[in-house]
Amino acid sequence: MNSIYNALIEAEKTYLPVALCTVVSTRGSTPRRAASKMIVFPDGHIIGSVGGGELEERVKQEAIQSITSQKPILLSYKMSNPEKGDVGVCGGQLDIFVEPILPAPTIIIVGGGHVGKALAHLAKWLGDRIVISDDRPEFCTLEQNPDADKFLPIPLAEIPIEIEINPRTSIVLTTRGSSIDIAGLPALLETTAGYIGVIGSRKRWAETCKGLNELGITDEQLSRIHSPIGIGIGAETPEEIAISIMAEILLLRNSGSGKHMSEPR
């Protein structure tokens, strides 16, 4: 049991989402007792056990889906007749609660200038883990961005090599030009990032799309990217722009409606 809890602590430290599966009740003959636990990782490997065999395989697949959906589920299994879809022949029944254990969301801000700094400050206040990346090392310093938890002074395309990117990761490009975005976005589109946004005007985004299309990136792939970035609140200053960007991220992260709270539901 200690290995289960140690694994949960380590997953939190490394910002890795996992699912904790617990046998909450049993009836009749079952392979494991109530309170038996198993951790499932996004890649499918496990620690602990809730029964082995077909039962465990089904729970593992459900747990991976739970990590993706970020929602808990209660599973019920009979163990009498595999020909009817049961998971075993022990004769009993059991219920298993699958709980996604999610770390703080990560926001990767590419570009350590004024907007990036303001966004880092706001996102940190909201509880996100802050990663600053810039191919100019002088912008990847604690003095320049005191709210950052991690710095990646590397080209945009190398970010997925250096850090785990998952559906709880938001990537915001506040770079200094389309050429940088065109070179780096194909690698980011290969990830499972929950949000990818690119700062700039509609004209700049059109130029970026043209360049990406020439590299073989399809319009369907480009539909994942939000640009121009943010919610239309008339933002002008770096701080206002940061609020606009973070509002869009939260809108999608929390499945919000985007309506005024005073509007009828």
C-alpha positions as CSV (number, residue, x, y, z in Angstrom):
1,M,0.0,0.0,0.0
2,N,2.9,2.4,0.7
3,S,4.0,2.1,-3.0
4,I,0.5,3.3,-4.0
5,Y,0.7,6.4,-1.9
6,N,4.4,7.1,-2.8
7,A,3.4,6.8,-6.5
8,L,0.7,9.4,-6.0
9,I,3.1,11.8,-4.3
10,E,5.6,11.3,-7.1
11,A,2.9,11.9,-9.7
12,E,2.0,15.1,-8.1
13,K,5.6,16.3,-7.9
14,T,6.1,15.5,-11.6
15,Y,2.7,17.0,-12.7
16,L,1.6,13.6,-14.1
17,P,-2.1,12.8,-14.2
18,V,-3.1,9.3,-12.9
19,A,-6.2,7.4,-12.0
20,L,-6.7,5.8,-8.5
21,C,-8.9,2.8,-8.7
22,T,-10.4,1.5,-5.5
23,V,-12.6,-1.6,-4.8
24,V,-15.3,0.0,-2.8
25,S,-17.6,-3.0,-2.2
26,T,-17.8,-6.7,-2.9
27,R,-20.5,-9.4,-2.8
28,G,-19.7,-13.1,-2.9
29,S,-16.4,-14.5,-4.1
30,T,-14.1,-11.9,-5.7
31,P,-10.4,-11.8,-6.4
32,R,-9.7,-8.8,-4.2
33,R,-11.3,-7.3,-1.1
34,A,-12.8,-3.9,-0.6
35,A,-10.2,-1.1,-0.3
36,S,-7.8,-2.8,-2.7
37,K,-6.2,-0.2,-4.9
38,M,-4.5,0.3,-8.2
39,I,-2.9,3.3,-9.9
40,V,-3.2,3.6,-13.7
41,F,-0.9,5.9,-15.6
42,P,-1.7,7.6,-18.9
43,D,0.5,5.1,-20.8
44,G,-1.3,2.2,-19.3
45,H,1.2,0.8,-16.8
46,I,-0.1,0.1,-13.3
47,I,0.9,-0.1,-9.7
48,G,-1.2,-2.3,-7.4
49,S,-4.1,-4.5,-8.3
50,V,-7.9,-4.8,-8.2
51,G,-8.0,-8.4,-9.3
52,G,-5.9,-9.2,-12.4
53,G,-7.0,-10.8,-15.6
54,E,-9.9,-9.4,-17.7
55,L,-11.3,-7.4,-14.8
56,E,-8.1,-5.5,-14.4
57,E,-7.7,-4.9,-18.1
58,R,-11.2,-3.4,-18.4
59,V,-10.6,-1.2,-15.3
60,K,-7.3,0.0,-16.8
61,Q,-9.0,1.1,-20.0
62,E,-11.8,2.9,-18.1
63,A,-9.2,4.6,-16.0
64,I,-7.3,5.9,-19.0
65,Q,-10.6,7.4,-20.3
66,S,-11.2,8.9,-16.9
67,I,-7.8,10.7,-17.0
68,T,-8.7,12.0,-20.4
69,S,-12.2,13.1,-19.5
70,Q,-11.1,14.3,-16.0
71,K,-14.2,12.8,-14.5
72,P,-14.6,10.0,-11.9
73,I,-16.6,6.9,-12.7
74,L,-18.1,4.0,-10.7
75,L,-17.7,0.6,-12.3
76,S,-19.8,-2.5,-11.4
77,Y,-18.8,-6.0,-12.6
78,K,-20.3,-9.5,-12.3
79,M,-18.0,-12.5,-12.2
80,S,-20.2,-15.4,-13.2
81,N,-20.5,-16.0,-16.9
82,P,-17.8,-14.7,-19.3
83,E,-19.9,-15.8,-22.2
84,K,-22.4,-13.1,-21.2
85,G,-19.6,-10.5,-20.9
86,D,-18.7,-11.0,-17.2
87,V,-15.1,-10.5,-16.2
88,G,-14.6,-13.8,-14.5
89,V,-16.0,-17.0,-13.0
90,C,-15.5,-16.4,-9.2
91,G,-19.3,-16.0,-8.8
92,G,-19.3,-12.6,-7.0
93,Q,-19.8,-9.0,-7.8
94,L,-17.7,-5.9,-7.1
95,D,-17.8,-2.1,-7.5
96,I,-14.7,-0.1,-8.3
97,F,-14.4,3.7,-8.0
98,V,-12.1,5.3,-10.5
99,E,-10.9,8.8,-9.5
100,P,-8.6,10.9,-11.8
101,I,-5.9,12.5,-9.7
102,L,-5.0,15.6,-11.7
103,P,-2.0,17.9,-11.0
104,A,-2.2,21.6,-11.3
105,P,-2.6,22.7,-14.9
106,T,0.5,23.7,-16.8
107,I,0.8,26.7,-19.0
108,I,3.7,27.0,-21.3
109,I,4.3,30.6,-22.4
110,V,6.6,30.9,-25.4
111,G,8.0,34.4,-25.5
112,G,9.3,36.1,-22.4
113,G,8.3,39.6,-23.3
114,H,5.8,42.0,-21.7
115,V,2.6,39.9,-22.5
116,G,4.3,36.7,-21.5
117,K,5.4,38.1,-18.2
118,A,1.9,39.5,-17.4
119,L,0.3,36.2,-18.4
120,A,2.7,34.2,-16.2
121,H,1.9,36.5,-13.2
122,L,-1.9,36.0,-13.7
123,A,-1.7,32.3,-14.3
124,K,0.5,31.8,-11.3
125,W,-2.0,33.6,-9.1
126,L,-4.7,31.3,-10.5
127,G,-2.7,28.2,-9.5
128,D,-1.1,27.1,-12.7
129,R,2.4,25.7,-13.1
130,I,4.3,28.2,-15.2
131,V,6.8,27.2,-17.8
132,I,8.6,30.0,-19.8
133,S,10.3,29.2,-23.1
134,D,12.2,31.5,-25.4
135,D,15.1,30.8,-27.8
136,R,16.7,34.0,-26.4
137,P,18.3,32.9,-23.1
138,E,18.2,36.4,-21.6
139,F,14.4,36.2,-21.5
140,C,14.5,32.8,-19.7
141,T,15.7,34.1,-16.3
142,L,14.1,34.4,-12.9
143,E,14.9,38.2,-13.0
144,Q,12.9,38.5,-16.2
145,N,10.0,36.2,-15.2
146,P,9.9,35.7,-11.4
147,D,6.6,33.7,-11.5
148,A,8.1,30.9,-13.6
149,D,8.5,27.4,-12.2
150,K,10.6,26.2,-15.1
151,F,12.6,27.7,-17.9
152,L,13.2,26.2,-21.4
153,P,15.7,28.4,-23.3
154,I,15.2,26.3,-26.5
155,P,13.7,26.6,-30.0
156,L,9.9,26.2,-30.1
157,A,10.0,22.8,-31.9
158,E,12.1,21.2,-29.1
159,I,9.6,21.9,-26.3
160,P,7.8,18.5,-26.5
161,I,11.1,16.8,-26.2
162,E,11.9,18.6,-22.9
163,I,8.6,18.5,-21.1
164,E,5.6,16.3,-20.7
165,I,2.6,17.8,-22.6
166,N,-0.9,16.4,-21.8
167,P,-4.6,17.6,-22.1
168,R,-4.0,19.7,-18.9
169,T,-1.3,21.7,-20.7
170,S,-2.0,25.0,-22.3
171,I,0.6,26.4,-24.8
172,V,0.5,30.2,-25.5
173,L,2.8,31.6,-28.2
174,T,3.6,35.3,-27.6
175,T,6.5,35.1,-30.1
176,R,8.0,37.9,-32.2
177,G,7.1,36.7,-35.6
178,S,5.3,34.2,-37.9
179,S,8.6,32.5,-39.0
180,I,9.1,31.3,-35.4
181,D,5.5,30.0,-35.2
182,I,5.7,28.3,-38.6
183,A,8.9,26.5,-37.6
184,G,7.6,25.3,-34.2
185,L,3.9,24.7,-34.4
186,P,4.1,21.3,-36.3
187,A,5.8,19.8,-33.3
188,L,3.2,21.2,-30.9
189,L,0.3,19.9,-33.0
190,E,1.7,16.4,-32.5
191,T,1.0,16.7,-28.7
192,T,-2.2,16.3,-26.8
193,A,-2.1,19.8,-25.4
194,G,-5.6,20.9,-24.3
195,Y,-5.0,24.4,-25.7
196,I,-2.7,26.0,-28.2
197,G,-3.0,29.8,-28.8
198,V,-1.0,32.2,-31.0
199,I,-0.9,35.9,-30.4
200,G,-1.1,38.4,-33.3
201,S,-3.4,40.0,-35.8
202,R,-5.7,38.2,-38.3
203,K,-3.2,39.1,-41.1
204,R,-0.3,37.5,-39.2
205,W,-2.3,34.4,-38.5
206,A,-3.3,34.1,-42.2
207,E,0.4,34.3,-43.1
208,T,1.2,31.6,-40.5
209,C,-1.5,29.3,-41.8
210,K,-0.2,29.7,-45.4
211,G,3.3,28.8,-44.2
212,L,2.0,25.8,-42.2
213,N,-0.1,24.6,-45.2
214,E,3.0,24.6,-47.3
215,L,4.7,22.3,-44.7
216,G,1.8,19.9,-45.1
217,I,-0.3,20.9,-42.0
218,T,-4.0,20.5,-42.8
219,D,-6.7,23.0,-42.1
220,E,-8.2,20.4,-39.7
221,Q,-5.0,20.4,-37.7
222,L,-4.9,24.2,-37.7
223,S,-8.5,24.2,-36.3
224,R,-7.0,23.2,-32.9
225,I,-5.1,26.5,-32.7
226,H,-6.8,29.7,-31.3
227,S,-5.6,32.8,-33.2
228,P,-6.0,35.7,-32.8
229,I,-5.8,34.6,-29.2
230,G,-8.1,35.5,-26.3
231,I,-11.6,36.8,-25.6
232,G,-12.7,40.1,-27.1
233,I,-12.7,42.5,-24.1
234,G,-11.0,45.4,-25.9
235,A,-7.7,44.6,-24.3
236,E,-4.7,47.0,-25.0
237,T,-2.1,46.7,-22.2
238,P,-0.1,43.6,-21.5
239,E,-2.1,43.0,-18.4
240,E,-5.4,43.3,-20.2
241,I,-4.2,41.0,-22.9
242,A,-3.2,38.5,-20.3
243,I,-6.7,38.6,-18.8
244,S,-8.2,38.1,-22.3
245,I,-5.9,35.1,-23.0
246,M,-6.5,33.5,-19.6
247,A,-10.3,34.0,-19.9
248,E,-10.2,31.9,-23.1
249,I,-8.1,29.2,-21.5
250,L,-10.5,29.0,-18.5
251,L,-13.5,29.0,-20.8
252,L,-12.3,25.9,-22.6
253,R,-10.8,24.2,-19.5
254,N,-14.0,24.6,-17.5
255,S,-16.4,24.0,-20.4
256,G,-17.9,27.4,-19.8
257,S,-20.6,29.0,-21.9
258,G,-19.0,32.4,-22.5
259,K,-22.3,34.1,-21.7
260,H,-22.8,37.1,-19.4
261,M,-23.8,35.7,-16.0
262,S,-26.9,38.0,-16.2
263,E,-28.2,36.3,-19.3
264,P,-30.9,33.7,-18.9
265,R,-29.6,30.1,-18.8
